[in-house]
Amino acid sequence: MTRAVLAPSMQCASSVAELRTLLNAAREAGRRIGFVPTMGALHAGHAALMRAAGAGGDLVVVSCYVNPRQFGVGEDLERYPRTPDVDRRVADEGGVDVLWLPADRDVYGSAELPDAVTDAGPLGDRLEGAARPGHFDGVVAVVARLLTAVEPDVLYLGEKDYQQLVVVRQLVARLGLPVSVLGIPTAREPDGLALSSRNAFLTPAEREAACAMPRALAAAEALVADGHTSADAIEAEARAVLDAEPLATVDYVQLVDVDGLERTASLDGPGVVLLAAHVGATRLIDNRLLTPPQLRIEDTP
Ligand code: AMP
């Protein structure tokens, strides 16, 4: 059953002016605004963000916009999946109040949105940023514009794109924006593969091979549960699983701290292991938060 049966239907906007008209009415009625920016091709991972945004009773705004500036030369901008009918359905069923579908001119051609923010800072050049030069500059450029248009109270981002979450937290702090940034845990297929719009590119054999990603994370987690804290050992454990998969080519496996994503030699506090690998022609990323056993709350008597 769609939500439309139970509640007023979702409203759609394309221009910034249309969006603001809808949001101002809600604001004047005292509603807080929760915002979920996406590139469309909506799936259950996006729906988890929508549910989290709706849980607090806020007005839920979702944007679907494939941001050309975050794709490098030779990346998959042209073939990135675009599924507007599915997006409308998933958003409606996900309890979204306002679906914003801007065109390029609405995001980059609008004099109302800032043009000043184009630099992700030093973190933008490492890990994903090293593999995809300019990617995070494109991310902060679009996020700064989307936040200016929506002016949300809470911004919901997936932990699936962990580095993006940290880059955006840093952006919000740098600009002094009055918005809370919440990271939402990764939604996964039953076999552990993180949901991603790019999974649609995988052939059946590659789809099976992609399970090496969650297996590598589980191996790292098991090593930590056994009391190992050496970053070299944890990374080697995860890498061995990926290396054993003939269709996977590792880009990086790195254990880093949760806030600044600096490599840590030893897991003495909460950390996150980040993976990137090509499976066939498709680049996949995943990560897992790791906590040494002595710091786990459930282990304390
Ligand atoms: P995208 O459309 O891929 O740019 O993603 C839009 C938002 O959804 C980002 O904040 C992503 O981190 C988040 N997201 C994507 N996949 C997942 C997932 N499997 N679980 C949770 N959040 C996700």
Boltz pocket constraint, residues with backbone or C-beta under 6 A from the ligand:
constraints:
  - pocket:
      binder: B
      contacts: [[A, 37], [A, 38], [A, 39], [A, 40], [A, 44], [A, 45], [A, 46], [A, 48], [A, 49], [A, 156], [A, 157], [A, 158], [A, 159], [A, 160], [A, 161], [A, 184], [A, 185], [A, 186], [A, 187], [A, 188], [A, 194], [A, 195], [A, 196], [A, 197]]
      max_distance: 6.0
